[in-house]
Each structure stands twice: as C-alpha cells, then as structure tokens.
Amino acid sequence: MSAAVPVSSRLPVFPWDRLEPYKATAAAHPDGIVDLSVGTPVDPVPELIQQALVAAADSPGYPTVWGTETLRDALTGWVVRRLGAAEVTHRNVLPVVGSKELVAWLPTQLGLGAGDKVAYPRLAYPTYEVGARLCGAEPVVYDDPTELDPEGLKLLWLNSPSNPTGRVLPKDELTRIVAWAREHGVLLLSDECYLELGWEAEPVSVLHQDVCGGTYEG
Ligand SMILES: Cc1ncc(COP(=O)(O)O)c(C=O)c1O
C-alpha cells in the first residue's frame, strides 16, 4: 500500500506568503511602503454587541446547526426585503460559522472530486481555489464565465461586488450568467458578502426575482 498523500500538498501557498517578497521590495523604497492590507479587524467591539454577548452567555446546551427560529426569520426576511427574492422558507437558509468555511468545504460537501471542475474569477478571493483543491477537483479561472467549456464543470463561483477588484456585475449580466449555468447544468454559487457595500453601483443579488426568475433551480 502506498503512503497516503496529505491533502495539504494539494493546497496553494497562502497569498500573504506569496506577497512577502514584494512587501520587502516596497519597504526598501526610500519613501517606504503604502500598506493597504486590512486583515484582522482592529476597531473596538461596540458596547451594544459586548452587552448582547454577555447577556446571552448563560446558554447551556448544543446549538442547533440551522440556528434559532428567530435567526431564521431574520435571514429569510432580509433576503426578501433587501435582495428582492421571491418566497424564501426556513429550508432555504443556513447560518454558517464564517463564509470562509463554507466556501472552502462546499465542493467537498457536494461530493465533488477528481474529474470535476470548479470555476471562479481569474482575480479572486483565494478560498475558491482552496475549496476546489481540497476535494480534488480541477480549479479553472475565467474572465467571462459564459466562455467556459461546460464539460465537467460542476460549480461556478460568482463574487459581486468582487474582492479584490470591487467590480459589480450589472443585473443583465447576472441574468445572462444564471441562464447560461442553468442551460449547461452547472451549479452557480454567488458569494455576495459585500452586497451592502455598493459605492458607485447598486449591487444586485442572484436571488433577485428579475435575475433568477423567482426560482432557485441551479
Ligand atoms: C469574497 C469573500 N468571500 C468570503 C470571505 C470570508 O468571510 P468570512 O469568513 O469572514 O465570513 C471573504 C473574506 O475576506 C471574502 O473576501
């Protein structure tokens, strides 16, 4: 029996480590470096949040995976009110520990593996690639997703507004991509964690009725 190959050997070098040499070059400049990295939040935790956490601290027992009814009401309410989604039930929402965990593990949880492809924007949040590699699928990058070869493509990530470019996909562009994914039987996953942070454009969700036609197929 051959020795098991550790999963870590499939994973890419973390971007912050890849950036280290560039940082050193910039720091050597006479005027120094303009470091725009954000990383760990540094602002104080608002009093209101601290108090709410303390007030809820005495809660023995295991939490349920899909959260309390109140939380699920808040989630479905926001999706309808803010995103313009059609009917959304408690079965359509799931709180997660952090979206990073979901992004990284979802391809595995969906049963993807060798022979499958996972696509994401050429310049993207690095965890899409990590998720593809964790399950043994082939990572594929795109400029326009509808130009991808759908053969073997199981999962397509969108990210609007984008990290790191800030690009916002207009509603008709989203509609076109959703239609393409459905036509080719590709599961579309839309990471919209910056949806509330539109600046010059008004970001639209794939869950908006005009984009998905009021159904969540695919
Ligand atoms: C595009 C994108 N998706 C997901 C995440 C993960 O967010 P969190 O794990 O904090 O929910 C980030 C964080 O930087 C991100 O930029």
The ligand as an SDF file (V2000), in Angstrom:
LIG
                    3D

 16 16  0  0  0  0  0  0  0  0999 V2000
  -15.1390   37.3150   -1.2570 C   0  0  0  0  0  0  0  0  0  0  0  0
  -15.0740   36.7940    0.1440 C   0  0  0  0  0  0  0  0  0  0  0  0
  -15.8320   35.7390    0.4840 N   0  0  0  0  0  0  0  0  0  0  0  0
  -15.8000   35.2340    1.7380 C   0  0  0  0  0  0  0  0  0  0  0  0
  -14.9890   35.7830    2.7200 C   0  0  0  0  0  0  0  0  0  0  0  0
  -14.9670   35.1480    4.0980 C   0  0  0  0  0  0  0  0  0  0  0  0
  -15.6010   35.9060    5.0160 O   0  0  0  0  0  0  0  0  0  0  0  0
  -15.9400   35.3490    6.4970 P   0  0  0  0  0  0  0  0  0  0  0  0
  -15.2850   34.0140    6.6630 O   0  0  0  0  0  0  0  0  0  0  0  0
  -15.3920   36.3920    7.4010 O   0  0  0  0  0  0  0  0  0  0  0  0
  -17.4360   35.2410    6.5660 O   0  0  0  0  0  0  0  0  0  0  0  0
  -14.1860   36.8900    2.4230 C   0  0  0  0  0  0  0  0  0  0  0  0
  -13.3010   37.4890    3.4330 C   0  0  0  0  0  0  0  0  0  0  0  0
  -12.3850   38.1830    3.1440 O   0  0  0  0  0  0  0  0  0  0  0  0
  -14.2250   37.4100    1.0940 C   0  0  0  0  0  0  0  0  0  0  0  0
  -13.4840   38.4600    0.7410 O   0  0  0  0  0  0  0  0  0  0  0  0
  1  2  1  0
  2  3  1  0
  2 15  2  0
  3  4  2  0
  4  5  1  0
  5  6  1  0
  5 12  2  0
  6  7  1  0
  7  8  1  0
  8  9  2  0
  8 10  1  0
  8 11  1  0
 12 13  1  0
 12 15  1  0
 13 14  2  0
 15 16  1  0
M  END
$$$$
